[in-house]
């Protein structure tokens, strides 16, 4: 394979492996912060911040604040991505981690509705917005820094997949901490005060992540742009002048975002409330599925390096669509074995799809606007796919009395991502006249 690094780019002094692993650690911390919120929204935040005589209404209100984080992601992607293309990838990555960590720690000390009334949910929403802004710039920056330190297409595919592993690892870490705290404090203690511990523990993780990121070199491809004085003045405006890139790029992530958030947020709460499985059992199966997801993801990237990114992406999306109905039927059956089999296979289909899409999506944009373009596309895909997935699934399950309607919702999302993947051209090749 030929080297697809931007012309004139030079290798930095930091090894590509070190940059990729640093991205993995940083995104793990950020997704830990993001998903402890999802767990708390499912298990605790309803009665604590949104008291209601209806359990369903209370849960929907809590899940709405989870969705707000997704709404903020494309805005954060546009804002942080713009400055990432203007002043550098590294600085914005440090900023995103700092904002996310401070927000998570603040939730850990936030008074509940019983203490300060309506101010409590208002503050929770504001903090969630800040977290969404931070995550909006995290994925694109971590993926780019890893990709742009690598050389060959296969290396770029593999290294750019490692920050993506941070998502399932963040799920494992957050689920593990929640499980330990829940078992250690008991149901009453957990609802009363124990749920705060995972949020406060984030402060320690953020310090570790900041120390690691501050020691990294800037992207060699961005340094080349700066040396040649070709940094764009308004990269985000240039992105939106290229709808043939950002529109399908946004659609690629929808399917994985829908199924991932249903697996990690919706199914946990639904199964526990419906009496199909205990909350502790659901946390355990979530951790197992996420561990296998994390292990399979770089293997999918290696496979994509050999067979082609688009082929593996398409295979993952098709597998996801085919498995949707069996997965939710197994969850609905109430069988513990069925729950494990269904969740593990669902997680593996997500891994197969997400292994190559970091490189496929980011390299669809020219280097000058890559941070902005990739972050906005990822944020829009997350908004359209993951933001409302738990809410839509809750409404579908409540209206139909089961999960099969939810399965067809996943199938529809897979079809959207399949069309987007087949439409997007990556890596970017300049044409005359230039697209941007």
WOSULSUL-V731613 format. One line per field, one symbol per residue. ss: DSSP state (a for helix, b for strand, c for the rest). phi: phi as a letter, one per 30 degrees, with the letter a starting at -180 (. if undefined). psi: psi as a letter, one per 40 degrees, with the letter a starting at -180 (. if undefined). Layout:
ss=???
phi=???
psi=???
//
This chain:
ss=ccbccccccccccccaaaaaaaaaaaaaaaaaaaaaaaaaaaacaaaaacccccaaaaaaaaaaaaaaaaaaaaaaaaaaaaaaaaacaaaaaaaaaaaaaaaaaaaaccccaaaacaaaaaaaaaaaaaaaaaaaaaaaaaaaaaaccccbaaaaaaaaaaaaaaaaaaaaaaaaaaaaaaaaaaaaaaaaaacaaaaaaaaaaaaaaaaaaacccccaaaaaaaacccccccaaaaaaccaaaaaaaaaacaaaaaaaaaaaaaaaaaaaacccccaaaaaaaaaaaaaaaaaaaaaaaaaaaaacaaaaaaaaaaaaaaaaaaaaaaaaaccaaaaaaaaaaaaaaaaaaaaaaaaaaaccccaaaaaaaaaaaaaaaaaaaaacaaaaaaaaaaaacccaaaaaaaaaaaaaaaaaaaaccccccccccccc
phi=.ddcdeeidbdddddedddddddddddddddeedddddddddcbdeddbbdadcdddddddddddddedddddddddddddedddcckddedddddddddddddddddcdddeddbiddddddddddddddddddecdddddddddddcdcdedddddddddeddeddddddddddddddddddciedddddbdddeeddddedddedddedddddddedddddeddchcdddbdddddddbddcddddddedddddddddddccddeddddddidbdddddddddddddddeddddddddddddccjddddededdddddddededddddddiddddddddddddddddddddecddddddddcdedbdddddddddddddddcceceddddddddddciacdddddddddddddddddddddcbddbdbcdddb
psi=iiheiiheiiiidhidddddddddddddddddddeddddddddddcddeghiehdddddddddddddddddeddddddddddddedeiddddddddddddddddddddehiidddeaeddddddddddddddddddeddddddddddeeicidddddddeddddddddddddddddddddddddeiddddddddedddddeddddddddddddeeiiihddddddddefehidgdddddeegdeddddddddeddddddddddddddddddddeediiddddddddddddddddddddddddddddehddddddddddddddeddddddddddehddddddddddddddddddedeedddddeeiiddfddddddddddddddddddedddddddddddeeaeddddddddddddddddddddhhiihhiihiid.
//
